[in-house]
């Protein structure tokens, strides 16, 4: 199951193990967490996803992803594609205290994960323009603990974000996506 929502673009998003904020600072802290102020011209979408685990199909894996990009390119990123001219970098986000902090503007919470390890990934899509790196889009994907259901994620969505509206008639990867891929020269995001 996959649900896509339009939300008001947050002004500030922070994600990471709360212990890191107490122990580290500067570049070391920045290496471990996400602390981002999205470009004001971006749009935002949140994707709630629940898929069967490949190794145990009776077990569901849940994630919450925040997409921030210009409106005209948003559909490309929602289809997990990037443009050939872009560089795609991924920062894996781990926790060492079996919990993570999520802050979106003036709303925040600490979520207990039930285990250490990687619980998020921060994607940046960039390209060179006149010798300068230009940030085209960002995606923050957060793994959700086993005890959290789709309904729980919907409650998180309404707690953390404003102006939440489910997107209707989202194109599926098929004819429209293939056509857009040819026009936009998109390639799939690999994780």
MOFENVEN-V677710 format. One line per field, one symbol per residue. ss: DSSP state (h for helix, s for strand, l for the rest). burial: b if it has 24 or more other C-alpha atoms within 12 Angstrom, else e. A space follows every 10 residues. Layout:
BEGIN
ss=???
burial=???
END
This chain:
BEGIN
ss=lsssssslll llsssslhhh hhhllhhhhh hhlsssllll llssssssss ssllllllls sssssssssl hhhhhhhhll ssslllssss ssssslllss ssssllssss ssllllssss sssssssssl lsssssssss sssslllllh hhhhhhhhhh llllssllll llllhhhhhh hhhhlsssll l
burial=ebbbbbbbbb bbbbbbbbeb beeeeeeeee ebbbbbebee ebbbbbbbbb eeeeeeeeee bbbbbbbbbb eebbbbbbbb bbbeebbbee bbbbbeeebb bbbbeeeeee bbbeeeebbb bbbbbeeeee eeeebbbbbb bbbbbeebeb eebbebbeeb beebeeeeee eeeeeebeeb beeeebbeee e
END
